[in-house]
């Protein structure tokens, strides 16, 4: 992971926090200086280590919102 | 990945499809015969190969829904 450059532009929300302080976050992230994308993944408290996650376009995030709104949660 | 057992119990929605037929899906998946969890990731057309993704609890999915509903998409 050391050679991936990333910059968290904005944090939209925190979905959960583990006992060790890792948080599942929804962020807007620029990877390798590219245009920022939405991203859902786990992060350590300093945002230095990350877990696996998904990157989503604006269009995919809209669809995701619609899918979640149709579910009974 | 060959030794991970998974069973897709339900597909809640498709967020996008690539030219090669991979789809970003929201599924309810049982991993290694454990209780099913929600999951967002890319899948090949046969659901045999998968990309990286996130697994979410019911509680995390609710929070995600609330976060997305507060955003202007």
Backbone of each chain as nested JSON, in Angstrom:
{
  "chains": [
    {"id": "A", "residues": [
      {"number": 1, "name": "UNK", "atoms": {"N": [0.827, -1.2, 0.0], "CA": [0.0, 0.0, 0.0], "C": [0.869, 1.261, 0.0]}},
      {"number": 2, "name": "UNK", "atoms": {"N": [2.171, 1.092, 0.261], "CA": [3.013, 2.267, 0.505], "C": [3.087, 3.203, -0.699]}},
      {"number": 3, "name": "UNK", "atoms": {"N": [2.903, 2.659, -1.9], "CA": [3.076, 3.502, -3.08], "C": [1.764, 4.045, -3.633]}},
      {"number": 4, "name": "UNK", "atoms": {"N": [0.699, 3.863, -2.896], "CA": [-0.566, 4.472, -3.313], "C": [-0.705, 5.809, -2.604]}},
      {"number": 5, "name": "UNK", "atoms": {"N": [-0.909, 6.828, -3.393], "CA": [-1.093, 8.153, -2.813], "C": [-2.588, 8.422, -2.704]}},
      {"number": 6, "name": "UNK", "atoms": {"N": [-2.993, 8.924, -1.572], "CA": [-4.421, 9.213, -1.437], "C": [-4.606, 10.45, -0.574]}},
      {"number": 7, "name": "UNK", "atoms": {"N": [-5.676, 11.135, -0.831], "CA": [-6.013, 12.302, -0.035], "C": [-7.505, 12.277, 0.254]}},
      {"number": 8, "name": "UNK", "atoms": {"N": [-7.841, 12.25, 1.545], "CA": [-9.256, 12.258, 1.928], "C": [-9.757, 13.697, 1.849]}},
      {"number": 9, "name": "UNK", "atoms": {"N": [-10.634, 13.944, 0.888], "CA": [-11.116, 15.296, 0.645], "C": [-12.249, 15.665, 1.604]}},
      {"number": 10, "name": "UNK", "atoms": {"N": [-13.076, 14.664, 1.917], "CA": [-14.236, 14.935, 2.761], "C": [-14.714, 13.63, 3.38]}},
      {"number": 11, "name": "UNK", "atoms": {"N": [-15.152, 13.689, 4.636], "CA": [-15.748, 12.519, 5.272], "C": [-17.249, 12.74, 5.374]}},
      {"number": 12, "name": "UNK", "atoms": {"N": [-18.002, 11.871, 4.691], "CA": [-19.461, 12.011, 4.685], "C": [-20.105, 11.403, 5.932]}},
      {"number": 13, "name": "UNK", "atoms": {"N": [-19.5, 10.343, 6.445], "CA": [-20.1, 9.712, 7.612], "C": [-19.273, 8.558, 8.127]}},
      {"number": 14, "name": "UNK", "atoms": {"N": [-19.516, 8.212, 9.402], "CA": [-18.873, 7.075, 10.056], "C": [-19.955, 6.021, 10.276]}},
      {"number": 15, "name": "UNK", "atoms": {"N": [-19.729, 4.811, 9.782], "CA": [-20.757, 3.778, 9.883], "C": [-20.623, 2.947, 11.15]}},
      {"number": 16, "name": "UNK", "atoms": {"N": [-19.392, 2.792, 11.645], "CA": [-19.18, 2.027, 12.878], "C": [-17.753, 2.238, 13.35]}},
      {"number": 17, "name": "UNK", "atoms": {"N": [-17.498, 1.839, 14.6], "CA": [-16.142, 1.93, 15.142], "C": [-15.837, 0.661, 15.907]}},
      {"number": 18, "name": "UNK", "atoms": {"N": [-14.646, 0.095, 15.67], "CA": [-14.254, -1.137, 16.349], "C": [-13.617, -0.795, 17.692]}},
      {"number": 19, "name": "UNK", "atoms": {"N": [-13.485, -1.794, 18.579], "CA": [-12.846, -1.538, 19.888], "C": [-11.432, -0.961, 19.746]}},
      {"number": 20, "name": "UNK", "atoms": {"N": [-10.728, -1.279, 18.673], "CA": [-9.371, -0.759, 18.488], "C": [-9.348, 0.612, 17.82]}},
      {"number": 21, "name": "UNK", "atoms": {"N": [-10.514, 1.153, 17.538], "CA": [-10.559, 2.504, 17.001], "C": [-10.636, 2.59, 15.486]}},
      {"number": 22, "name": "UNK", "atoms": {"N": [-10.63, 1.436, 14.814], "CA": [-10.823, 1.458, 13.362], "C": [-12.262, 1.863, 13.074]}},
      {"number": 23, "name": "UNK", "atoms": {"N": [-12.434, 2.681, 12.047], "CA": [-13.782, 3.132, 11.698], "C": [-14.122, 2.776, 10.261]}},
      {"number": 24, "name": "UNK", "atoms": {"N": [-15.365, 2.363, 10.06], "CA": [-15.868, 2.172, 8.696], "C": [-16.43, 3.503, 8.245]}},
      {"number": 25, "name": "UNK", "atoms": {"N": [-15.821, 4.086, 7.229], "CA": [-16.144, 5.455, 6.845], "C": [-16.61, 5.579, 5.399]}},
      {"number": 26, "name": "UNK", "atoms": {"N": [-17.419, 6.606, 5.166], "CA": [-17.772, 7.002, 3.797], "C": [-17.025, 8.302, 3.512]}},
      {"number": 27, "name": "UNK", "atoms": {"N": [-16.082, 8.238, 2.587], "CA": [-15.241, 9.393, 2.289], "C": [-15.268, 9.734, 0.804]}},
      {"number": 28, "name": "UNK", "atoms": {"N": [-14.856, 10.954, 0.519], "CA": [-14.561, 11.351, -0.855], "C": [-13.036, 11.397, -0.934]}},
      {"number": 29, "name": "UNK", "atoms": {"N": [-12.452, 10.526, -1.75], "CA": [-10.993, 10.358, -1.755], "C": [-10.415, 10.529, -3.152]}},
      {"number": 30, "name": "UNK", "atoms": {"N": [-9.311, 11.251, -3.212], "CA": [-8.536, 11.328, -4.456], "C": [-7.411, 10.298, -4.371]}},
      {"number": 31, "name": "UNK", "atoms": {"N": [-7.384, 9.343, -5.302], "CA": [-6.347, 8.313, -5.352], "C": [-5.343, 8.696, -6.421]}},
      {"number": 32, "name": "UNK", "atoms": {"N": [-4.066, 8.733, -6.047], "CA": [-2.995, 9.046, -7.004], "C": [-3.286, 10.323, -7.803]}},
      {"number": 33, "name": "UNK", "atoms": {"N": [-3.772, 11.315, -7.102], "CA": [-4.04, 12.635, -7.693], "C": [-5.129, 12.637, -8.762]}},
      {"number": 34, "name": "UNK", "atoms": {"N": [-5.886, 11.552, -8.855], "CA": [-6.997, 11.538, -9.807], "C": [-8.218, 12.236, -9.218]}},
      {"number": 35, "name": "UNK", "atoms": {"N": [-9.239, 12.412, -10.039], "CA": [-10.483, 13.034, -9.578], "C": [-11.042, 12.222, -8.412]}},
      {"number": 36, "name": "UNK", "atoms": {"N": [-11.49, 12.897, -7.358], "CA": [-11.961, 12.178, -6.167], "C": [-13.181, 11.301, -6.447]}},
      {"number": 37, "name": "UNK", "atoms": {"N": [-13.217, 10.151, -5.749], "CA": [-14.359, 9.233, -5.843], "C": [-14.854, 8.914, -4.452]}},
      {"number": 38, "name": "UNK", "atoms": {"N": [-16.107, 8.488, -4.378], "CA": [-16.632, 8.058, -3.089], "C": [-16.067, 6.699, -2.741]}},
      {"number": 39, "name": "UNK", "atoms": {"N": [-15.957, 6.447, -1.452], "CA": [-15.218, 5.275, -0.995], "C": [-15.753, 4.821, 0.367]}},
      {"number": 40, "name": "UNK", "atoms": {"N": [-16.002, 3.52, 0.487], "CA": [-16.45, 2.944, 1.761], "C": [-15.425, 1.921, 2.204]}},
      {"number": 41, "name": "UNK", "atoms": {"N": [-14.761, 2.151, 3.336], "CA": [-13.777, 1.194, 3.85], "C": [-13.422, 1.486, 5.306]}},
      {"number": 42, "name": "UNK", "atoms": {"N": [-12.686, 0.547, 5.897], "CA": [-12.206, 0.708, 7.28], "C": [-10.891, 1.464, 7.304]}},
      {"number": 43, "name": "UNK", "atoms": {"N": [-10.729, 2.296, 8.325], "CA": [-9.51, 3.087, 8.504], "C": [-9.059, 3.028, 9.956]}},
      {"number": 44, "name": "UNK", "atoms": {"N": [-7.752, 3.064, 10.155], "CA": [-7.239, 3.16, 11.522], "C": [-7.448, 4.602, 12.009]}},
      {"number": 45, "name": "UNK", "atoms": {"N": [-7.264, 4.83, 13.298], "CA": [-7.592, 6.164, 13.843], "C": [-6.831, 7.315, 13.182]}},
      {"number": 46, "name": "UNK", "atoms": {"N": [-5.625, 7.051, 12.669], "CA": [-4.835, 8.143, 12.051], "C": [-5.004, 8.247, 10.539]}},
      {"number": 47, "name": "UNK", "atoms": {"N": [-5.88, 7.414, 9.976], "CA": [-6.039, 7.378, 8.512], "C": [-4.73, 7.04, 7.803]}},
      {"number": 48, "name": "UNK", "atoms": {"N": [-3.916, 6.167, 8.446], "CA": [-2.676, 5.732, 7.809], "C": [-2.802, 4.329, 7.25]}},
      {"number": 49, "name": "UNK", "atoms": {"N": [-3.546, 3.476, 7.968], "CA": [-3.773, 2.117, 7.472], "C": [-5.226, 1.976, 7.051]}},
      {"number": 50, "name": "UNK", "atoms": {"N": [-5.429, 1.237, 5.963], "CA": [-6.791, 1.062, 5.475], "C": [-7.106, -0.407, 5.26]}},
      {"number": 51, "name": "UNK", "atoms": {"N": [-8.368, -0.756, 5.337], "CA": [-8.816, -2.103, 4.992], "C": [-9.294, -2.127, 3.552]}},
      {"number": 52, "name": "UNK", "atoms": {"N": [-9.777, -3.289, 3.131], "CA": [-10.341, -3.364, 1.786], "C": [-11.637, -2.567, 1.723]}},
      {"number": 53, "name": "UNK", "atoms": {"N": [-11.977, -2.137, 0.534], "CA": [-13.194, -1.36, 0.423], "C": [-13.657, -1.241, -1.005]}},
      {"number": 54, "name": "UNK", "atoms": {"N": [-14.694, -0.462, -1.195], "CA": [-15.192, -0.202, -2.549], "C": [-15.14, 1.277, -2.843]}},
      {"number": 55, "name": "UNK", "atoms": {"N": [-14.851, 1.575, -4.095], "CA": [-14.86, 2.93, -4.6], "C": [-16.07, 3.058, -5.511]}},
      {"number": 56, "name": "UNK", "atoms": {"N": [-16.796, 4.16, -5.362], "CA": [-18.037, 4.305, -6.123], "C": [-18.111, 5.656, -6.814]}},
      {"number": 57, "name": "UNK", "atoms": {"N": [-18.66, 5.65, -8.005], "CA": [-18.92, 6.905, -8.696], "C": [-20.166, 7.551, -8.102]}},
      {"number": 58, "name": "UNK", "atoms": {"N": [-20.395, 8.785, -8.489], "CA": [-21.596, 9.489, -8.051], "C": [-22.852, 8.709, -8.465]}},
      {"number": 59, "name": "UNK", "atoms": {"N": [-22.822, 8.188, -9.674], "CA": [-23.973, 7.444, -10.206], "C": [-24.221, 6.164, -9.409]}},
      {"number": 60, "name": "UNK", "atoms": {"N": [-23.132, 5.458, -9.059], "CA": [-23.264, 4.226, -8.281], "C": [-23.77, 4.522, -6.871]}},
      {"number": 61, "name": "UNK", "atoms": {"N": [-23.353, 5.645, -6.329], "CA": [-23.788, 6.004, -4.981], "C": [-25.289, 6.337, -4.971]}},
      {"number": 62, "name": "UNK", "atoms": {"N": [-25.751, 6.977, -6.041], "CA": [-27.187, 7.267, -6.169], "C": [-27.996, 5.99, -6.205]}},
      {"number": 63, "name": "UNK", "atoms": {"N": [-27.523, 5.042, -7.018], "CA": [-28.204, 3.752, -7.139], "C": [-28.217, 3.047, -5.782]}},
      {"number": 64, "name": "UNK", "atoms": {"N": [-27.063, 3.115, -5.097], "CA": [-26.948, 2.476, -3.79], "C": [-27.966, 3.08, -2.822]}},
      {"number": 65, "name": "UNK", "atoms": {"N": [-28.078, 4.393, -2.852], "CA": [-29.063, 5.068, -2.004], "C": [-30.473, 4.552, -2.312]}},
      {"number": 66, "name": "UNK", "atoms": {"N": [-30.796, 4.455, -3.593], "CA": [-32.127, 3.992, -3.98], "C": [-32.369, 2.544, -3.542]}},
      {"number": 67, "name": "UNK", "atoms": {"N": [-31.328, 1.694, -3.712], "CA": [-31.449, 0.294, -3.291], "C": [-31.698, 0.219, -1.784]}},
      {"number": 68, "name": "UNK", "atoms": {"N": [-30.936, 0.989, -1.021], "CA": [-31.076, 0.944, 0.451], "C": [-32.431, 1.475, 0.892]}},
      {"number": 69, "name": "UNK", "atoms": {"N": [-32.936, 2.476, 0.172], "CA": [-34.236, 3.039, 0.547], "C": [-35.395, 2.095, 0.244]}},
      {"number": 70, "name": "UNK", "atoms": {"N": [-35.136, 1.124, -0.614], "CA": [-36.193, 0.139, -0.916], "C": [-36.15, -1.052, 0.041]}},
      {"number": 71, "name": "UNK", "atoms": {"N": [-35.088, -1.155, 0.827], "CA": [-34.955, -2.287, 1.743], "C": [-35.607, -1.962, 3.082]}},
      {"number": 72, "name": "UNK", "atoms": {"N": [-36.0, -3.016, 3.771], "CA": [-36.527, -2.816, 5.123], "C": [-35.386, -3.032, 6.096]}},
      {"number": 73, "name": "UNK", "atoms": {"N": [-34.854, -1.954, 6.613], "CA": [-33.678, -2.067, 7.499], "C": [-34.056, -1.722, 8.935]}}
    ]},
    {"id": "B", "residues": [
      {"number": 1, "name": "UNK", "atoms": {"N": [-8.345, -16.967, -3.121], "CA": [-9.779, -16.896, -2.868], "C": [-10.4, -18.307, -2.892]}},
      {"number": 2, "name": "UNK", "atoms": {"N": [-9.653, -19.283, -3.434], "CA": [-10.259, -20.578, -3.703], "C": [-10.792, -21.259, -2.453]}},
      {"number": 3, "name": "UNK", "atoms": {"N": [-10.235, -20.945, -1.294], "CA": [-10.668, -21.653, -0.101], "C": [-11.706, -20.872, 0.71]}},
      {"number": 4, "name": "UNK", "atoms": {"N": [-12.222, -19.817, 0.141], "CA": [-13.304, -19.114, 0.818], "C": [-14.627, -19.629, 0.265]}},
      {"number": 5, "name": "UNK", "atoms": {"N": [-15.459, -20.079, 1.157], "CA": [-16.761, -20.567, 0.742], "C": [-17.774, -19.433, 0.89]}},
      {"number": 6, "name": "UNK", "atoms": {"N": [-18.587, -19.247, -0.116], "CA": [-19.59, -18.192, -0.006], "C": [-20.86, -18.612, -0.717]}},
      {"number": 7, "name": "UNK", "atoms": {"N": [-21.949, -18.092, -0.237], "CA": [-23.233, -18.356, -0.861], "C": [-24.021, -17.054, -0.909]}},
      {"number": 8, "name": "UNK", "atoms": {"N": [-24.379, -16.643, -2.122], "CA": [-25.168, -15.418, -2.27], "C": [-26.627, -15.762, -1.989]}},
      {"number": 9, "name": "UNK", "atoms": {"N": [-27.127, -15.237, -0.892], "CA": [-28.484, -15.57, -0.458], "C": [-29.521, -14.722, -1.182]}},
      {"number": 10, "name": "UNK", "atoms": {"N": [-29.142, -13.464, -1.437], "CA": [-30.108, -12.557, -2.054], "C": [-29.348, -11.403, -2.709]}},
      {"number": 11, "name": "UNK", "atoms": {"N": [-29.825, -10.952, -3.861], "CA": [-29.24, -9.776, -4.51], "C": [-30.209, -8.608, -4.347]}},
      {"number": 12, "name": "UNK", "atoms": {"N": [-29.751, -7.582, -3.636], "CA": [-30.613, -6.422, -3.38], "C": [-30.616, -5.442, -4.554]}},
      {"number": 13, "name": "UNK", "atoms": {"N": [-29.503, -5.353, -5.251], "CA": [-29.46, -4.405, -6.354], "C": [-28.14, -4.449, -7.1]}},
      {"number": 14, "name": "UNK", "atoms": {"N": [-28.173, -3.95, -8.327], "CA": [-26.993, -3.835, -9.185], "C": [-26.684, -2.348, -9.315]}},
      {"number": 15, "name": "UNK", "atoms": {"N": [-25.473, -1.939, -8.981], "CA": [-25.139, -0.513, -9.006], "C": [-24.568, -0.078, -10.35]}},
      {"number": 16, "name": "UNK", "atoms": {"N": [-23.898, -0.987, -11.048], "CA": [-23.338, -0.644, -12.356], "C": [-22.86, -1.924, -13.031]}},
      {"number": 17, "name": "UNK", "atoms": {"N": [-22.585, -1.813, -14.336], "CA": [-22.057, -2.957, -15.075], "C": [-20.948, -2.479, -15.988]}},
      {"number": 18, "name": "UNK", "atoms": {"N": [-19.834, -3.204, -15.991], "CA": [-18.694, -2.83, -16.84], "C": [-18.872, -3.424, -18.233]}},
      {"number": 19, "name": "UNK", "atoms": {"N": [-18.102, -2.931, -19.211], "CA": [-18.197, -3.481, -20.575], "C": [-17.936, -4.99, -20.609]}},
      {"number": 20, "name": "UNK", "atoms": {"N": [-17.136, -5.51, -19.691], "CA": [-16.853, -6.949, -19.672], "C": [-17.891, -7.757, -18.903]}},
      {"number": 21, "name": "UNK", "atoms": {"N": [-18.911, -7.084, -18.395], "CA": [-19.988, -7.805, -17.737], "C": [-19.849, -7.924, -16.225]}},
      {"number": 22, "name": "UNK", "atoms": {"N": [-18.761, -7.376, -15.667], "CA": [-18.655, -7.352, -14.211], "C": [-19.682, -6.377, -13.66]}},
      {"number": 23, "name": "UNK", "atoms": {"N": [-20.29, -6.748, -12.548], "CA": [-21.305, -5.881, -11.952], "C": [-20.959, -5.532, -10.516]}},
      {"number": 24, "name": "UNK", "atoms": {"N": [-21.227, -4.309, -10.156], "CA": [-21.103, -3.897, -8.754], "C": [-22.452, -4.167, -8.105]}},
      {"number": 25, "name": "UNK", "atoms": {"N": [-22.461, -5.08, -7.147], "CA": [-23.731, -5.568, -6.607], "C": [-23.842, -5.368, -5.095]}},
      {"number": 26, "name": "UNK", "atoms": {"N": [-25.065, -5.255, -4.655], "CA": [-25.371, -5.292, -3.224], "C": [-26.041, -6.629, -2.954]}},
      {"number": 27, "name": "UNK", "atoms": {"N": [-25.362, -7.475, -2.192], "CA": [-25.86, -8.824, -1.927], "C": [-25.935, -9.109, -0.429]}},
      {"number": 28, "name": "UNK", "atoms": {"N": [-26.691, -10.127, -0.119], "CA": [-26.659, -10.71, 1.219], "C": [-25.919, -12.034, 1.059]}},
      {"number": 29, "name": "UNK", "atoms": {"N": [-24.748, -12.136, 1.704], "CA": [-23.858, -13.277, 1.463], "C": [-23.485, -13.986, 2.757]}},
      {"number": 30, "name": "UNK", "atoms": {"N": [-23.526, -15.296, 2.71], "CA": [-22.99, -16.101, 3.806], "C": [-21.567, -16.51, 3.448]}},
      {"number": 31, "name": "UNK", "atoms": {"N": [-20.596, -16.115, 4.29], "CA": [-19.184, -16.452, 4.081], "C": [-18.817, -17.606, 5.004]}},
      {"number": 32, "name": "UNK", "atoms": {"N": [-18.266, -18.672, 4.432], "CA": [-17.839, -19.819, 5.235], "C": [-18.929, -20.323, 6.173]}},
      {"number": 33, "name": "UNK", "atoms": {"N": [-20.131, -20.378, 5.643], "CA": [-21.287, -20.897, 6.381], "C": [-21.668, -20.069, 7.606]}},
      {"number": 34, "name": "UNK", "atoms": {"N": [-21.133, -18.862, 7.721], "CA": [-21.529, -18.002, 8.836], "C": [-22.84, -17.276, 8.51]}},
      {"number": 35, "name": "UNK", "atoms": {"N": [-23.371, -16.579, 9.499], "CA": [-24.605, -15.83, 9.297], "C": [-24.401, -14.827, 8.166]}},
      {"number": 36, "name": "UNK", "atoms": {"N": [-25.374, -14.702, 7.273], "CA": [-25.195, -13.819, 6.111], "C": [-25.041, -12.356, 6.497]}},
      {"number": 37, "name": "UNK", "atoms": {"N": [-24.192, -11.643, 5.722], "CA": [-23.986, -10.208, 5.919], "C": [-24.186, -9.494, 4.595]}},
      {"number": 38, "name": "UNK", "atoms": {"N": [-24.485, -8.214, 4.673], "CA": [-24.603, -7.435, 3.462], "C": [-23.212, -7.16, 2.899]}},
      {"number": 39, "name": "UNK", "atoms": {"N": [-23.146, -6.998, 1.593], "CA": [-21.851, -6.957, 0.933], "C": [-21.955, -6.152, -0.362]}},
      {"number": 40, "name": "UNK", "atoms": {"N": [-21.005, -5.232, -0.554], "CA": [-20.951, -4.439, -1.789], "C": [-19.626, -4.724, -2.468]}},
      {"number": 41, "name": "UNK", "atoms": {"N": [-19.665, -5.306, -3.672], "CA": [-18.432, -5.588, -4.413], "C": [-18.742, -5.903, -5.872]}},
      {"number": 42, "name": "UNK", "atoms": {"N": [-17.651, -5.981, -6.675], "CA": [-17.769, -6.344, -8.085], "C": [-17.741, -7.855, -8.246]}},
      {"number": 43, "name": "UNK", "atoms": {"N": [-18.523, -8.332, -9.202], "CA": [-18.591, -9.767, -9.505], "C": [-18.532, -9.978, -11.011]}},
      {"number": 44, "name": "UNK", "atoms": {"N": [-17.931, -11.083, -11.412], "CA": [-17.968, -11.445, -12.835], "C": [-19.371, -11.978, -13.144]}},
      {"number": 45, "name": "UNK", "atoms": {"N": [-19.685, -12.158, -14.443], "CA": [-21.06, -12.536, -14.812], "C": [-21.531, -13.847, -14.171]}},
      {"number": 46, "name": "UNK", "atoms": {"N": [-20.607, -14.765, -13.867], "CA": [-21.017, -16.063, -13.299], "C": [-20.958, -16.107, -11.769]}},
      {"number": 47, "name": "UNK", "atoms": {"N": [-20.63, -14.993, -11.161], "CA": [-20.453, -14.961, -9.705], "C": [-19.381, -15.937, -9.249]}},
      {"number": 48, "name": "UNK", "atoms": {"N": [-18.323, -16.093, -10.075], "CA": [-17.224, -16.981, -9.676], "C": [-16.018, -16.177, -9.23]}},
      {"number": 49, "name": "UNK", "atoms": {"N": [-15.786, -15.042, -9.9], "CA": [-14.68, -14.181, -9.495], "C": [-15.233, -12.927, -8.861]}},
      {"number": 50, "name": "UNK", "atoms": {"N": [-14.54, -12.455, -7.824], "CA": [-15.013, -11.257, -7.146], "C": [-13.891, -10.234, -7.004]}},
      {"number": 51, "name": "UNK", "atoms": {"N": [-14.267, -8.982, -6.921], "CA": [-13.301, -7.931, -6.629], "C": [-13.29, -7.638, -5.142]}},
      {"number": 52, "name": "UNK", "atoms": {"N": [-12.5, -6.666, -4.749], "CA": [-12.501, -6.266, -3.342], "C": [-13.821, -5.594, -3.006]}},
      {"number": 53, "name": "UNK", "atoms": {"N": [-14.177, -5.642, -1.748], "CA": [-15.444, -5.049, -1.372], "C": [-15.549, -4.836, 0.115]}},
      {"number": 54, "name": "UNK", "atoms": {"N": [-16.703, -4.392, 0.535], "CA": [-16.961, -4.233, 1.964], "C": [-18.143, -5.089, 2.368]}},
      {"number": 55, "name": "UNK", "atoms": {"N": [-18.039, -5.603, 3.581], "CA": [-19.115, -6.352, 4.197], "C": [-19.7, -5.469, 5.292]}},
      {"number": 56, "name": "UNK", "atoms": {"N": [-21.008, -5.427, 5.362], "CA": [-21.644, -4.517, 6.332], "C": [-22.718, -5.241, 7.133]}},
      {"number": 57, "name": "UNK", "atoms": {"N": [-22.802, -4.875, 8.403], "CA": [-23.88, -5.388, 9.241], "C": [-25.16, -4.622, 8.919]}},
      {"number": 58, "name": "UNK", "atoms": {"N": [-26.254, -5.114, 9.437], "CA": [-27.54, -4.43, 9.267], "C": [-27.456, -3.002, 9.809]}},
      {"number": 59, "name": "UNK", "atoms": {"N": [-26.809, -2.867, 10.941], "CA": [-26.678, -1.552, 11.583], "C": [-25.848, -0.59, 10.726]}},
      {"number": 60, "name": "UNK", "atoms": {"N": [-24.761, -1.098, 10.15], "CA": [-23.913, -0.271, 9.29], "C": [-24.65, 0.136, 8.008]}},
      {"number": 61, "name": "UNK", "atoms": {"N": [-25.47, -0.762, 7.507], "CA": [-26.22, -0.466, 6.289], "C": [-27.27, 0.627, 6.555]}},
      {"number": 62, "name": "UNK", "atoms": {"N": [-27.866, 0.578, 7.724], "CA": [-28.829, 1.632, 8.117], "C": [-28.151, 2.988, 8.175]}},
      {"number": 63, "name": "UNK", "atoms": {"N": [-26.983, 3.016, 8.815], "CA": [-26.217, 4.26, 8.915], "C": [-25.847, 4.749, 7.525]}},
      {"number": 64, "name": "UNK", "atoms": {"N": [-25.43, 3.817, 6.675], "CA": [-25.041, 4.171, 5.31], "C": [-26.229, 4.794, 4.578]}},
      {"number": 65, "name": "UNK", "atoms": {"N": [-27.386, 4.197, 4.739], "CA": [-28.603, 4.748, 4.122], "C": [-28.831, 6.176, 4.6]}},
      {"number": 66, "name": "UNK", "atoms": {"N": [-28.698, 6.391, 5.913], "CA": [-28.927, 7.728, 6.466], "C": [-27.895, 8.73, 5.942]}},
      {"number": 67, "name": "UNK", "atoms": {"N": [-26.63, 8.285, 5.859], "CA": [-25.577, 9.167, 5.339], "C": [-25.882, 9.553, 3.888]}},
      {"number": 68, "name": "UNK", "atoms": {"N": [-26.262, 8.57, 3.081], "CA": [-26.532, 8.839, 1.662], "C": [-27.742, 9.748, 1.484]}},
      {"number": 69, "name": "UNK", "atoms": {"N": [-28.734, 9.582, 2.357], "CA": [-29.933, 10.419, 2.243], "C": [-29.671, 11.867, 2.638]}},
      {"number": 70, "name": "UNK", "atoms": {"N": [-28.591, 12.09, 3.366], "CA": [-28.252, 13.468, 3.741], "C": [-27.378, 14.146, 2.689]}},
      {"number": 71, "name": "UNK", "atoms": {"N": [-26.869, 13.369, 1.747], "CA": [-25.99, 13.941, 0.724], "C": [-26.816, 14.439, -0.462]}},
      {"number": 72, "name": "UNK", "atoms": {"N": [-26.244, 15.39, -1.173], "CA": [-26.881, 15.845, -2.413], "C": [-26.274, 15.078, -3.567]}},
      {"number": 73, "name": "UNK", "atoms": {"N": [-27.008, 14.113, -4.063], "CA": [-26.454, 13.26, -5.128], "C": [-27.16, 13.522, -6.456]}}
    ]}
  ]
}
